[in-house]
Amino acid sequence: MYSALLLIDTVIDIYIWLLIISVILSWLVAFNIVNTSNRIVYLIGDFLFRITEPALRPIRRILPSLGGIDISPVVLILGLIFLRNLLFEYFG
C-alpha cells in the first residue's frame, strides 16, 4: 500500500513540475524570448499543452476572467498539493 502511495505522490509531483514548465514556456513565448517556429520549442509546447490542458480547461471555465491573467495553473497546483497531503494524512 505504501509503495502505491509513493507512486501516486511521484506522479503528482511530476505533473506539478510539468505545469510549472508549461507556465514558464508560455511566458517565454508571450515575451518573444523563444519562438514557436523552432521545431523543438513547438514540440515541447505541444506536449505540455496536451498534458496540462485537460486538467486546466474545467478550472478555466469556473474561474472568472482576471484581465488576461490566467491563475488556473496556481489553482490546480494548490489542488494537487492538497490531494497529496490528504493522501498521506489518511493512508500514509
PDB file of N, CA, C and O in Angstrom:
ATOM      1  N   MET A   1       0.818  -1.192   0.000  1.00  0.00           N
ATOM      2  CA  MET A   1       0.000   0.000   0.000  1.00  0.00           C
ATOM      3  C   MET A   1       0.864   1.260   0.000  1.00  0.00           C
ATOM      4  O   MET A   1       0.561   2.236  -0.687  1.00  0.00           O
ATOM      5  N   TYR A   2       1.939   1.223   0.778  1.00  0.00           N
ATOM      6  CA  TYR A   2       2.796   2.400   0.868  1.00  0.00           C
ATOM      7  C   TYR A   2       3.510   2.672  -0.454  1.00  0.00           C
ATOM      8  O   TYR A   2       3.717   3.829  -0.821  1.00  0.00           O
ATOM      9  N   SER A   3       3.887   1.609  -1.171  1.00  0.00           N
ATOM     10  CA  SER A   3       4.564   1.820  -2.453  1.00  0.00           C
ATOM     11  C   SER A   3       3.613   2.428  -3.481  1.00  0.00           C
ATOM     12  O   SER A   3       4.034   3.236  -4.309  1.00  0.00           O
ATOM     13  N   ALA A   4       2.340   2.048  -3.437  1.00  0.00           N
ATOM     14  CA  ALA A   4       1.354   2.661  -4.334  1.00  0.00           C
ATOM     15  C   ALA A   4       1.169   4.134  -3.995  1.00  0.00           C
ATOM     16  O   ALA A   4       1.000   4.969  -4.884  1.00  0.00           O
ATOM     17  N   LEU A   5       1.201   4.446  -2.709  1.00  0.00           N
ATOM     18  CA  LEU A   5       1.089   5.836  -2.275  1.00  0.00           C
ATOM     19  C   LEU A   5       2.281   6.660  -2.754  1.00  0.00           C
ATOM     20  O   LEU A   5       2.122   7.804  -3.181  1.00  0.00           O
ATOM     21  N   LEU A   6       3.465   6.075  -2.682  1.00  0.00           N
ATOM     22  CA  LEU A   6       4.659   6.770  -3.178  1.00  0.00           C
ATOM     23  C   LEU A   6       4.602   6.970  -4.691  1.00  0.00           C
ATOM     24  O   LEU A   6       5.048   7.998  -5.200  1.00  0.00           O
ATOM     25  N   LEU A   7       4.056   5.994  -5.406  1.00  0.00           N
ATOM     26  CA  LEU A   7       3.909   6.127  -6.855  1.00  0.00           C
ATOM     27  C   LEU A   7       2.946   7.266  -7.197  1.00  0.00           C
ATOM     28  O   LEU A   7       3.230   8.074  -8.081  1.00  0.00           O
ATOM     29  N   ILE A   8       1.817   7.331  -6.504  1.00  0.00           N
ATOM     30  CA  ILE A   8       0.859   8.412  -6.730  1.00  0.00           C
ATOM     31  C   ILE A   8       1.490   9.757  -6.395  1.00  0.00           C
ATOM     32  O   ILE A   8       1.288  10.735  -7.115  1.00  0.00           O
ATOM     33  N   ASP A   9       2.254   9.811  -5.305  1.00  0.00           N
ATOM     34  CA  ASP A   9       2.944  11.044  -4.918  1.00  0.00           C
ATOM     35  C   ASP A   9       3.937  11.475  -5.993  1.00  0.00           C
ATOM     36  O   ASP A   9       4.039  12.662  -6.301  1.00  0.00           O
ATOM     37  N   THR A  10       4.659  10.530  -6.558  1.00  0.00           N
ATOM     38  CA  THR A  10       5.628  10.843  -7.607  1.00  0.00           C
ATOM     39  C   THR A  10       4.933  11.351  -8.865  1.00  0.00           C
ATOM     40  O   THR A  10       5.405  12.298  -9.494  1.00  0.00           O
ATOM     41  N   VAL A  11       3.824  10.733  -9.234  1.00  0.00           N
ATOM     42  CA  VAL A  11       3.075  11.170 -10.415  1.00  0.00           C
ATOM     43  C   VAL A  11       2.536  12.588 -10.208  1.00  0.00           C
ATOM     44  O   VAL A  11       2.598  13.414 -11.118  1.00  0.00           O
ATOM     45  N   ILE A  12       2.013  12.869  -9.024  1.00  0.00           N
ATOM     46  CA  ILE A  12       1.521  14.215  -8.729  1.00  0.00           C
ATOM     47  C   ILE A  12       2.664  15.223  -8.781  1.00  0.00           C
ATOM     48  O   ILE A  12       2.507  16.319  -9.318  1.00  0.00           O
ATOM     49  N   ASP A  13       3.811  14.852  -8.224  1.00  0.00           N
ATOM     50  CA  ASP A  13       4.968  15.751  -8.226  1.00  0.00           C
ATOM     51  C   ASP A  13       5.451  16.039  -9.648  1.00  0.00           C
ATOM     52  O   ASP A  13       5.761  17.186  -9.971  1.00  0.00           O
ATOM     53  N   ILE A  14       5.517  15.026 -10.491  1.00  0.00           N
ATOM     54  CA  ILE A  14       5.927  15.221 -11.887  1.00  0.00           C
ATOM     55  C   ILE A  14       4.921  16.115 -12.613  1.00  0.00           C
ATOM     56  O   ILE A  14       5.313  16.980 -13.396  1.00  0.00           O
ATOM     57  N   TYR A  15       3.630  15.912 -12.358  1.00  0.00           N
ATOM     58  CA  TYR A  15       2.613  16.727 -13.012  1.00  0.00           C
ATOM     59  C   TYR A  15       2.706  18.191 -12.578  1.00  0.00           C
ATOM     60  O   TYR A  15       2.504  19.096 -13.388  1.00  0.00           O
ATOM     61  N   ILE A  16       3.010  18.419 -11.304  1.00  0.00           N
ATOM     62  CA  ILE A  16       3.194  19.795 -10.830  1.00  0.00           C
ATOM     63  C   ILE A  16       4.360  20.446 -11.563  1.00  0.00           C
ATOM     64  O   ILE A  16       4.261  21.601 -11.978  1.00  0.00           O
ATOM     65  N   TRP A  17       5.460  19.722 -11.728  1.00  0.00           N
ATOM     66  CA  TRP A  17       6.610  20.279 -12.447  1.00  0.00           C
ATOM     67  C   TRP A  17       6.285  20.534 -13.916  1.00  0.00           C
ATOM     68  O   TRP A  17       6.751  21.519 -14.488  1.00  0.00           O
ATOM     69  N   LEU A  18       5.488  19.653 -14.536  1.00  0.00           N
ATOM     70  CA  LEU A  18       5.077  19.888 -15.923  1.00  0.00           C
ATOM     71  C   LEU A  18       4.217  21.149 -16.028  1.00  0.00           C
ATOM     72  O   LEU A  18       4.333  21.900 -16.997  1.00  0.00           O
ATOM     73  N   LEU A  19       3.362  21.381 -15.042  1.00  0.00           N
ATOM     74  CA  LEU A  19       2.566  22.613 -15.027  1.00  0.00           C
ATOM     75  C   LEU A  19       3.452  23.847 -14.915  1.00  0.00           C
ATOM     76  O   LEU A  19       3.240  24.834 -15.620  1.00  0.00           O
ATOM     77  N   ILE A  20       4.436  23.793 -14.035  1.00  0.00           N
ATOM     78  CA  ILE A  20       5.344  24.932 -13.857  1.00  0.00           C
ATOM     79  C   ILE A  20       6.130  25.198 -15.136  1.00  0.00           C
ATOM     80  O   ILE A  20       6.279  26.350 -15.544  1.00  0.00           O
ATOM     81  N   ILE A  21       6.628  24.151 -15.766  1.00  0.00           N
ATOM     82  CA  ILE A  21       7.375  24.306 -17.017  1.00  0.00           C
ATOM     83  C   ILE A  21       6.470  24.864 -18.112  1.00  0.00           C
ATOM     84  O   ILE A  21       6.901  25.694 -18.912  1.00  0.00           O
ATOM     85  N   SER A  22       5.224  24.413 -18.149  1.00  0.00           N
ATOM     86  CA  SER A  22       4.275  24.918 -19.138  1.00  0.00           C
ATOM     87  C   SER A  22       4.015  26.410 -18.956  1.00  0.00           C
ATOM     88  O   SER A  22       3.944  27.155 -19.933  1.00  0.00           O
ATOM     89  N   VAL A  23       3.873  26.843 -17.712  1.00  0.00           N
ATOM     90  CA  VAL A  23       3.656  28.271 -17.435  1.00  0.00           C
ATOM     91  C   VAL A  23       4.875  29.086 -17.851  1.00  0.00           C
ATOM     92  O   VAL A  23       4.737  30.132 -18.485  1.00  0.00           O
ATOM     93  N   ILE A  24       6.060  28.613 -17.501  1.00  0.00           N
ATOM     94  CA  ILE A  24       7.288  29.334 -17.855  1.00  0.00           C
ATOM     95  C   ILE A  24       7.448  29.417 -19.370  1.00  0.00           C
ATOM     96  O   ILE A  24       7.813  30.466 -19.901  1.00  0.00           O
ATOM     97  N   LEU A  25       7.175  28.309 -20.067  1.00  0.00           N
ATOM     98  CA  LEU A  25       7.291  28.324 -21.526  1.00  0.00           C
ATOM     99  C   LEU A  25       6.276  29.276 -22.149  1.00  0.00           C
ATOM    100  O   LEU A  25       6.590  29.963 -23.120  1.00  0.00           O
ATOM    101  N   SER A  26       5.067  29.326 -21.604  1.00  0.00           N
ATOM    102  CA  SER A  26       4.072  30.251 -22.162  1.00  0.00           C
ATOM    103  C   SER A  26       4.497  31.703 -21.956  1.00  0.00           C
ATOM    104  O   SER A  26       4.239  32.548 -22.814  1.00  0.00           O
ATOM    105  N   TRP A  27       5.141  32.002 -20.836  1.00  0.00           N
ATOM    106  CA  TRP A  27       5.668  33.355 -20.625  1.00  0.00           C
ATOM    107  C   TRP A  27       6.788  33.660 -21.614  1.00  0.00           C
ATOM    108  O   TRP A  27       6.838  34.752 -22.181  1.00  0.00           O
ATOM    109  N   LEU A  28       7.682  32.703 -21.821  1.00  0.00           N
ATOM    110  CA  LEU A  28       8.787  32.917 -22.752  1.00  0.00           C
ATOM    111  C   LEU A  28       8.280  33.144 -24.170  1.00  0.00           C
ATOM    112  O   LEU A  28       8.838  33.958 -24.906  1.00  0.00           O
ATOM    113  N   VAL A  29       7.233  32.434 -24.557  1.00  0.00           N
ATOM    114  CA  VAL A  29       6.647  32.635 -25.884  1.00  0.00           C
ATOM    115  C   VAL A  29       5.930  33.985 -25.943  1.00  0.00           C
ATOM    116  O   VAL A  29       6.029  34.691 -26.947  1.00  0.00           O
ATOM    117  N   ALA A  30       5.214  34.350 -24.889  1.00  0.00           N
ATOM    118  CA  ALA A  30       4.469  35.617 -24.879  1.00  0.00           C
ATOM    119  C   ALA A  30       5.395  36.825 -24.950  1.00  0.00           C
ATOM    120  O   ALA A  30       5.038  37.836 -25.555  1.00  0.00           O
ATOM    121  N   PHE A  31       6.568  36.739 -24.348  1.00  0.00           N
ATOM    122  CA  PHE A  31       7.515  37.856 -24.353  1.00  0.00           C
ATOM    123  C   PHE A  31       8.539  37.751 -25.486  1.00  0.00           C
ATOM    124  O   PHE A  31       9.540  38.468 -25.488  1.00  0.00           O
ATOM    125  N   ASN A  32       8.288  36.861 -26.446  1.00  0.00           N
ATOM    126  CA  ASN A  32       9.138  36.663 -27.624  1.00  0.00           C
ATOM    127  C   ASN A  32      10.584  36.346 -27.272  1.00  0.00           C
ATOM    128  O   ASN A  32      11.503  36.768 -27.975  1.00  0.00           O
ATOM    129  N   ILE A  33      10.788  35.616 -26.204  1.00  0.00           N
ATOM    130  CA  ILE A  33      12.132  35.162 -25.863  1.00  0.00           C
ATOM    131  C   ILE A  33      12.444  33.882 -26.624  1.00  0.00           C
ATOM    132  O   ILE A  33      13.564  33.684 -27.095  1.00  0.00           O
ATOM    133  N   VAL A  34      11.448  33.019 -26.739  1.00  0.00           N
ATOM    134  CA  VAL A  34      11.583  31.839 -27.594  1.00  0.00           C
ATOM    135  C   VAL A  34      10.495  31.916 -28.655  1.00  0.00           C
ATOM    136  O   VAL A  34       9.458  32.546 -28.451  1.00  0.00           O
ATOM    137  N   ASN A  35      10.739  31.274 -29.779  1.00  0.00           N
ATOM    138  CA  ASN A  35       9.840  31.335 -30.913  1.00  0.00           C
ATOM    139  C   ASN A  35       9.287  29.948 -31.184  1.00  0.00           C
ATOM    140  O   ASN A  35      10.037  28.973 -31.227  1.00  0.00           O
ATOM    141  N   THR A  36       7.981  29.858 -31.368  1.00  0.00           N
ATOM    142  CA  THR A  36       7.372  28.558 -31.639  1.00  0.00           C
ATOM    143  C   THR A  36       7.637  28.082 -33.062  1.00  0.00           C
ATOM    144  O   THR A  36       7.254  26.965 -33.412  1.00  0.00           O
ATOM    145  N   SER A  37       8.276  28.892 -33.883  1.00  0.00           N
ATOM    146  CA  SER A  37       8.689  28.419 -35.203  1.00  0.00           C
ATOM    147  C   SER A  37       9.825  27.414 -35.089  1.00  0.00           C
ATOM    148  O   SER A  37      10.029  26.594 -35.984  1.00  0.00           O
ATOM    149  N   ASN A  38      10.560  27.480 -33.990  1.00  0.00           N
ATOM    150  CA  ASN A  38      11.591  26.488 -33.712  1.00  0.00           C
ATOM    151  C   ASN A  38      10.900  25.156 -33.432  1.00  0.00           C
ATOM    152  O   ASN A  38      10.003  25.077 -32.592  1.00  0.00           O
ATOM    153  N   ARG A  39      11.321  24.124 -34.133  1.00  0.00           N
ATOM    154  CA  ARG A  39      10.640  22.827 -34.055  1.00  0.00           C
ATOM    155  C   ARG A  39      10.684  22.234 -32.647  1.00  0.00           C
ATOM    156  O   ARG A  39       9.682  21.685 -32.188  1.00  0.00           O
ATOM    157  N   ILE A  40      11.801  22.328 -31.961  1.00  0.00           N
ATOM    158  CA  ILE A  40      11.926  21.769 -30.613  1.00  0.00           C
ATOM    159  C   ILE A  40      11.004  22.508 -29.647  1.00  0.00           C
ATOM    160  O   ILE A  40      10.323  21.882 -28.835  1.00  0.00           O
ATOM    161  N   VAL A  41      10.981  23.828 -29.732  1.00  0.00           N
ATOM    162  CA  VAL A  41      10.109  24.624 -28.860  1.00  0.00           C
ATOM    163  C   VAL A  41       8.651  24.268 -29.124  1.00  0.00           C
ATOM    164  O   VAL A  41       7.854  24.141 -28.195  1.00  0.00           O
ATOM    165  N   TYR A  42       8.311  24.107 -30.402  1.00  0.00           N
ATOM    166  CA  TYR A  42       6.940  23.745 -30.752  1.00  0.00           C
ATOM    167  C   TYR A  42       6.570  22.374 -30.189  1.00  0.00           C
ATOM    168  O   TYR A  42       5.488  22.206 -29.627  1.00  0.00           O
ATOM    169  N   LEU A  43       7.458  21.397 -30.337  1.00  0.00           N
ATOM    170  CA  LEU A  43       7.172  20.049 -29.848  1.00  0.00           C
ATOM    171  C   LEU A  43       7.025  20.020 -28.330  1.00  0.00           C
ATOM    172  O   LEU A  43       6.123  19.368 -27.804  1.00  0.00           O
ATOM    173  N   ILE A  44       7.902  20.719 -27.631  1.00  0.00           N
ATOM    174  CA  ILE A  44       7.810  20.768 -26.170  1.00  0.00           C
ATOM    175  C   ILE A  44       6.521  21.472 -25.746  1.00  0.00           C
ATOM    176  O   ILE A  44       5.820  21.004 -24.849  1.00  0.00           O
ATOM    177  N   GLY A  45       6.214  22.587 -26.388  1.00  0.00           N
ATOM    178  CA  GLY A  45       4.991  23.316 -26.063  1.00  0.00           C
ATOM    179  C   GLY A  45       3.738  22.513 -26.355  1.00  0.00           C
ATOM    180  O   GLY A  45       2.785  22.534 -25.576  1.00  0.00           O
ATOM    181  N   ASP A  46       3.736  21.806 -27.472  1.00  0.00           N
ATOM    182  CA  ASP A  46       2.588  20.977 -27.830  1.00  0.00           C
ATOM    183  C   ASP A  46       2.416  19.832 -26.836  1.00  0.00           C
ATOM    184  O   ASP A  46       1.296  19.530 -26.422  1.00  0.00           O
ATOM    185  N   PHE A  47       3.520  19.197 -26.453  1.00  0.00           N
ATOM    186  CA  PHE A  47       3.465  18.120 -25.460  1.00  0.00           C
ATOM    187  C   PHE A  47       2.914  18.637 -24.132  1.00  0.00           C
ATOM    188  O   PHE A  47       2.034  18.016 -23.536  1.00  0.00           O
ATOM    189  N   LEU A  48       3.432  19.768 -23.673  1.00  0.00           N
ATOM    190  CA  LEU A  48       2.975  20.324 -22.399  1.00  0.00           C
ATOM    191  C   LEU A  48       1.508  20.741 -22.473  1.00  0.00           C
ATOM    192  O   LEU A  48       0.765  20.567 -21.507  1.00  0.00           O
ATOM    193  N   PHE A  49       1.090  21.285 -23.605  1.00  0.00           N
ATOM    194  CA  PHE A  49      -0.308  21.677 -23.777  1.00  0.00           C
ATOM    195  C   PHE A  49      -1.217  20.458 -23.710  1.00  0.00           C
ATOM    196  O   PHE A  49      -2.253  20.488 -23.045  1.00  0.00           O
ATOM    197  N   ARG A  50      -0.833  19.392 -24.394  1.00  0.00           N
ATOM    198  CA  ARG A  50      -1.656  18.180 -24.401  1.00  0.00           C
ATOM    199  C   ARG A  50      -1.724  17.512 -23.030  1.00  0.00           C
ATOM    200  O   ARG A  50      -2.727  16.882 -22.695  1.00  0.00           O
ATOM    201  N   ILE A  51      -0.672  17.646 -22.248  1.00  0.00           N
ATOM    202  CA  ILE A  51      -0.645  17.028 -20.922  1.00  0.00           C
ATOM    203  C   ILE A  51      -1.413  17.868 -19.898  1.00  0.00           C
ATOM    204  O   ILE A  51      -2.122  17.314 -19.058  1.00  0.00           O
ATOM    205  N   THR A  52      -1.283  19.186 -19.957  1.00  0.00           N
ATOM    206  CA  THR A  52      -1.851  20.034 -18.910  1.00  0.00           C
ATOM    207  C   THR A  52      -3.242  20.578 -19.231  1.00  0.00           C
ATOM    208  O   THR A  52      -4.016  20.851 -18.313  1.00  0.00           O
ATOM    209  N   GLU A  53      -3.570  20.736 -20.478  1.00  0.00           N
ATOM    210  CA  GLU A  53      -4.833  21.378 -20.842  1.00  0.00           C
ATOM    211  C   GLU A  53      -6.079  20.618 -20.374  1.00  0.00           C
ATOM    212  O   GLU A  53      -7.034  21.267 -19.948  1.00  0.00           O
ATOM    213  N   PRO A  54      -6.126  19.281 -20.429  1.00  0.00           N
ATOM    214  CA  PRO A  54      -7.339  18.603 -19.936  1.00  0.00           C
ATOM    215  C   PRO A  54      -7.646  18.882 -18.465  1.00  0.00           C
ATOM    216  O   PRO A  54      -8.814  18.876 -18.077  1.00  0.00           O
ATOM    217  N   ALA A  55      -6.649  19.120 -17.655  1.00  0.00           N
ATOM    218  CA  ALA A  55      -6.891  19.431 -16.242  1.00  0.00           C
ATOM    219  C   ALA A  55      -7.167  20.918 -16.037  1.00  0.00           C
ATOM    220  O   ALA A  55      -7.884  21.289 -15.107  1.00  0.00           O
ATOM    221  N   LEU A  56      -6.610  21.769 -16.887  1.00  0.00           N
ATOM    222  CA  LEU A  56      -6.781  23.214 -16.716  1.00  0.00           C
ATOM    223  C   LEU A  56      -8.095  23.732 -17.302  1.00  0.00           C
ATOM    224  O   LEU A  56      -8.639  24.721 -16.808  1.00  0.00           O
ATOM    225  N   ARG A  57      -8.605  23.092 -18.328  1.00  0.00           N
ATOM    226  CA  ARG A  57      -9.801  23.584 -19.019  1.00  0.00           C
ATOM    227  C   ARG A  57     -11.019  23.709 -18.096  1.00  0.00           C
ATOM    228  O   ARG A  57     -11.687  24.743 -18.133  1.00  0.00           O
ATOM    229  N   PRO A  58     -11.340  22.695 -17.262  1.00  0.00           N
ATOM    230  CA  PRO A  58     -12.500  22.868 -16.368  1.00  0.00           C
ATOM    231  C   PRO A  58     -12.308  23.988 -15.343  1.00  0.00           C
ATOM    232  O   PRO A  58     -13.270  24.660 -14.972  1.00  0.00           O
ATOM    233  N   ILE A  59     -11.088  24.188 -14.894  1.00  0.00           N
ATOM    234  CA  ILE A  59     -10.819  25.258 -13.930  1.00  0.00           C
ATOM    235  C   ILE A  59     -10.992  26.611 -14.601  1.00  0.00           C
ATOM    236  O   ILE A  59     -11.516  27.541 -13.987  1.00  0.00           O
ATOM    237  N   ARG A  60     -10.562  26.735 -15.849  1.00  0.00           N
ATOM    238  CA  ARG A  60     -10.710  27.999 -16.582  1.00  0.00           C
ATOM    239  C   ARG A  60     -12.172  28.346 -16.815  1.00  0.00           C
ATOM    240  O   ARG A  60     -12.534  29.522 -16.852  1.00  0.00           O
ATOM    241  N   ARG A  61     -13.023  27.320 -16.973  1.00  0.00           N
ATOM    242  CA  ARG A  61     -14.445  27.579 -17.163  1.00  0.00           C
ATOM    243  C   ARG A  61     -15.086  28.137 -15.897  1.00  0.00           C
ATOM    244  O   ARG A  61     -16.012  28.945 -15.966  1.00  0.00           O
ATOM    245  N   ILE A  62     -14.585  27.699 -14.739  1.00  0.00           N
ATOM    246  CA  ILE A  62     -15.175  28.113 -13.461  1.00  0.00           C
ATOM    247  C   ILE A  62     -14.662  29.481 -13.020  1.00  0.00           C
ATOM    248  O   ILE A  62     -15.440  30.313 -12.553  1.00  0.00           O
ATOM    249  N   LEU A  63     -13.363  29.718 -13.165  1.00  0.00           N
ATOM    250  CA  LEU A  63     -12.758  30.962 -12.685  1.00  0.00           C
ATOM    251  C   LEU A  63     -13.164  32.149 -13.551  1.00  0.00           C
ATOM    252  O   LEU A  63     -13.259  32.018 -14.772  1.00  0.00           O
ATOM    253  N   PRO A  64     -13.404  33.299 -12.937  1.00  0.00           N
ATOM    254  CA  PRO A  64     -13.705  34.493 -13.736  1.00  0.00           C
ATOM    255  C   PRO A  64     -12.440  35.025 -14.408  1.00  0.00           C
ATOM    256  O   PRO A  64     -11.323  34.738 -13.978  1.00  0.00           O
ATOM    257  N   SER A  65     -12.636  35.795 -15.459  1.00  0.00           N
ATOM    258  CA  SER A  65     -11.512  36.403 -16.161  1.00  0.00           C
ATOM    259  C   SER A  65     -10.903  37.500 -15.298  1.00  0.00           C
ATOM    260  O   SER A  65     -11.615  38.332 -14.736  1.00  0.00           O
ATOM    261  N   LEU A  66      -9.581  37.490 -15.202  1.00  0.00           N
ATOM    262  CA  LEU A  66      -8.884  38.482 -14.381  1.00  0.00           C
ATOM    263  C   LEU A  66      -8.053  39.420 -15.245  1.00  0.00           C
ATOM    264  O   LEU A  66      -6.914  39.736 -14.899  1.00  0.00           O
ATOM    265  N   GLY A  67      -8.598  39.857 -16.339  1.00  0.00           N
ATOM    266  CA  GLY A  67      -7.902  40.816 -17.187  1.00  0.00           C
ATOM    267  C   GLY A  67      -6.701  40.234 -17.899  1.00  0.00           C
ATOM    268  O   GLY A  67      -5.665  40.893 -17.997  1.00  0.00           O
ATOM    269  N   GLY A  68      -6.813  39.028 -18.393  1.00  0.00           N
ATOM    270  CA  GLY A  68      -5.718  38.419 -19.134  1.00  0.00           C
ATOM    271  C   GLY A  68      -4.754  37.610 -18.295  1.00  0.00           C
ATOM    272  O   GLY A  68      -3.810  37.027 -18.828  1.00  0.00           O
ATOM    273  N   ILE A  69      -4.974  37.564 -16.994  1.00  0.00           N
ATOM    274  CA  ILE A  69      -4.104  36.768 -16.123  1.00  0.00           C
ATOM    275  C   ILE A  69      -4.787  35.430 -15.867  1.00  0.00           C
ATOM    276  O   ILE A  69      -5.922  35.382 -15.393  1.00  0.00           O
ATOM    277  N   ASP A  70      -4.098  34.364 -16.178  1.00  0.00           N
ATOM    278  CA  ASP A  70      -4.634  33.021 -16.008  1.00  0.00           C
ATOM    279  C   ASP A  70      -4.081  32.423 -14.714  1.00  0.00           C
ATOM    280  O   ASP A  70      -2.896  32.103 -14.625  1.00  0.00           O
ATOM    281  N   ILE A  71      -4.945  32.278 -13.720  1.00  0.00           N
ATOM    282  CA  ILE A  71      -4.486  31.707 -12.452  1.00  0.00           C
ATOM    283  C   ILE A  71      -4.885  30.242 -12.308  1.00  0.00           C
ATOM    284  O   ILE A  71      -4.728  29.662 -11.233  1.00  0.00           O
ATOM    285  N   SER A  72      -5.398  29.641 -13.376  1.00  0.00           N
ATOM    286  CA  SER A  72      -5.809  28.243 -13.295  1.00  0.00           C
ATOM    287  C   SER A  72      -4.649  27.299 -12.966  1.00  0.00           C
ATOM    288  O   SER A  72      -4.876  26.325 -12.248  1.00  0.00           O
ATOM    289  N   PRO A  73      -3.410  27.529 -13.449  1.00  0.00           N
ATOM    290  CA  PRO A  73      -2.325  26.642 -13.012  1.00  0.00           C
ATOM    291  C   PRO A  73      -2.056  26.723 -11.512  1.00  0.00           C
ATOM    292  O   PRO A  73      -1.722  25.717 -10.886  1.00  0.00           O
ATOM    293  N   VAL A  74      -2.199  27.907 -10.939  1.00  0.00           N
ATOM    294  CA  VAL A  74      -1.989  28.059  -9.492  1.00  0.00           C
ATOM    295  C   VAL A  74      -3.059  27.285  -8.729  1.00  0.00           C
ATOM    296  O   VAL A  74      -2.760  26.601  -7.750  1.00  0.00           O
ATOM    297  N   VAL A  75      -4.306  27.398  -9.181  1.00  0.00           N
ATOM    298  CA  VAL A  75      -5.402  26.683  -8.529  1.00  0.00           C
ATOM    299  C   VAL A  75      -5.187  25.178  -8.638  1.00  0.00           C
ATOM    300  O   VAL A  75      -5.397  24.449  -7.669  1.00  0.00           O
ATOM    301  N   LEU A  76      -4.769  24.710  -9.814  1.00  0.00           N
ATOM    302  CA  LEU A  76      -4.535  23.281  -9.998  1.00  0.00           C
ATOM    303  C   LEU A  76      -3.367  22.792  -9.147  1.00  0.00           C
ATOM    304  O   LEU A  76      -3.446  21.715  -8.556  1.00  0.00           O
ATOM    305  N   ILE A  77      -2.299  23.557  -9.075  1.00  0.00           N
ATOM    306  CA  ILE A  77      -1.153  23.161  -8.248  1.00  0.00           C
ATOM    307  C   ILE A  77      -1.559  23.093  -6.779  1.00  0.00           C
ATOM    308  O   ILE A  77      -1.196  22.147  -6.081  1.00  0.00           O
ATOM    309  N   LEU A  78      -2.302  24.080  -6.308  1.00  0.00           N
ATOM    310  CA  LEU A  78      -2.769  24.048  -4.921  1.00  0.00           C
ATOM    311  C   LEU A  78      -3.682  22.849  -4.667  1.00  0.00           C
ATOM    312  O   LEU A  78      -3.608  22.222  -3.610  1.00  0.00           O
ATOM    313  N   GLY A  79      -4.537  22.534  -5.630  1.00  0.00           N
ATOM    314  CA  GLY A  79      -5.405  21.366  -5.502  1.00  0.00           C
ATOM    315  C   GLY A  79      -4.622  20.065  -5.469  1.00  0.00           C
ATOM    316  O   GLY A  79      -4.949  19.161  -4.701  1.00  0.00           O
ATOM    317  N   LEU A  80      -3.590  19.964  -6.298  1.00  0.00           N
ATOM    318  CA  LEU A  80      -2.767  18.755  -6.305  1.00  0.00           C
ATOM    319  C   LEU A  80      -1.978  18.607  -5.009  1.00  0.00           C
ATOM    320  O   LEU A  80      -1.834  17.498  -4.493  1.00  0.00           O
ATOM    321  N   ILE A  81      -1.469  19.710  -4.482  1.00  0.00           N
ATOM    322  CA  ILE A  81      -0.755  19.654  -3.203  1.00  0.00           C
ATOM    323  C   ILE A  81      -1.718  19.251  -2.088  1.00  0.00           C
ATOM    324  O   ILE A  81      -1.357  18.463  -1.213  1.00  0.00           O
ATOM    325  N   PHE A  82      -2.938  19.784  -2.113  1.00  0.00           N
ATOM    326  CA  PHE A  82      -3.940  19.400  -1.126  1.00  0.00           C
ATOM    327  C   PHE A  82      -4.262  17.912  -1.234  1.00  0.00           C
ATOM    328  O   PHE A  82      -4.363  17.225  -0.219  1.00  0.00           O
ATOM    329  N   LEU A  83      -4.423  17.412  -2.457  1.00  0.00           N
ATOM    330  CA  LEU A  83      -4.705  15.993  -2.667  1.00  0.00           C
ATOM    331  C   LEU A  83      -3.565  15.121  -2.163  1.00  0.00           C
ATOM    332  O   LEU A  83      -3.798  14.089  -1.534  1.00  0.00           O
ATOM    333  N   ARG A  84      -2.340  15.532  -2.438  1.00  0.00           N
ATOM    334  CA  ARG A  84      -1.179  14.771  -1.977  1.00  0.00           C
ATOM    335  C   ARG A  84      -1.120  14.744  -0.449  1.00  0.00           C
ATOM    336  O   ARG A  84      -0.868  13.694   0.142  1.00  0.00           O
ATOM    337  N   ASN A  85      -1.348  15.877   0.184  1.00  0.00           N
ATOM    338  CA  ASN A  85      -1.344  15.921   1.647  1.00  0.00           C
ATOM    339  C   ASN A  85      -2.480  15.090   2.233  1.00  0.00           C
ATOM    340  O   ASN A  85      -2.308  14.434   3.260  1.00  0.00           O
ATOM    341  N   LEU A  86      -3.633  15.118   1.584  1.00  0.00           N
ATOM    342  CA  LEU A  86      -4.773  14.330   2.034  1.00  0.00           C
ATOM    343  C   LEU A  86      -4.479  12.836   1.942  1.00  0.00           C
ATOM    344  O   LEU A  86      -4.821  12.075   2.848  1.00  0.00           O
ATOM    345  N   LEU A  87      -3.848  12.419   0.854  1.00  0.00           N
ATOM    346  CA  LEU A  87      -3.487  11.005   0.705  1.00  0.00           C
ATOM    347  C   LEU A  87      -2.530  10.552   1.797  1.00  0.00           C
ATOM    348  O   LEU A  87      -2.696   9.471   2.362  1.00  0.00           O
ATOM    349  N   PHE A  88      -1.538  11.366   2.093  1.00  0.00           N
ATOM    350  CA  PHE A  88      -0.576  10.983   3.126  1.00  0.00           C
ATOM    351  C   PHE A  88      -1.195  11.033   4.525  1.00  0.00           C
ATOM    352  O   PHE A  88      -0.794  10.281   5.413  1.00  0.00           O
ATOM    353  N   GLU A  89      -2.162  11.914   4.714  1.00  0.00           N
ATOM    354  CA  GLU A  89      -2.793  12.001   6.029  1.00  0.00           C
ATOM    355  C   GLU A  89      -3.653  10.774   6.314  1.00  0.00           C
ATOM    356  O   GLU A  89      -3.660  10.269   7.437  1.00  0.00           O
ATOM    357  N   TYR A  90      -4.379  10.293   5.306  1.00  0.00           N
ATOM    358  CA  TYR A  90      -5.288   9.179   5.538  1.00  0.00           C
ATOM    359  C   TYR A  90      -4.682   7.811   5.263  1.00  0.00           C
ATOM    360  O   TYR A  90      -5.103   6.823   5.865  1.00  0.00           O
ATOM    361  N   PHE A  91      -3.707   7.732   4.373  1.00  0.00           N
ATOM    362  CA  PHE A  91      -3.153   6.428   4.011  1.00  0.00           C
ATOM    363  C   PHE A  91      -1.684   6.272   4.354  1.00  0.00           C
ATOM    364  O   PHE A  91      -1.157   5.162   4.299  1.00  0.00           O
ATOM    365  N   GLY A  92      -1.017   7.348   4.704  1.00  0.00           N
ATOM    366  CA  GLY A  92       0.414   7.282   4.954  1.00  0.00           C
ATOM    367  C   GLY A  92       0.678   7.109   6.386  1.00  0.00           C
ATOM    368  O   GLY A  92       1.836   7.032   6.796  1.00  0.00           O
TER     369      GLY A  92
END
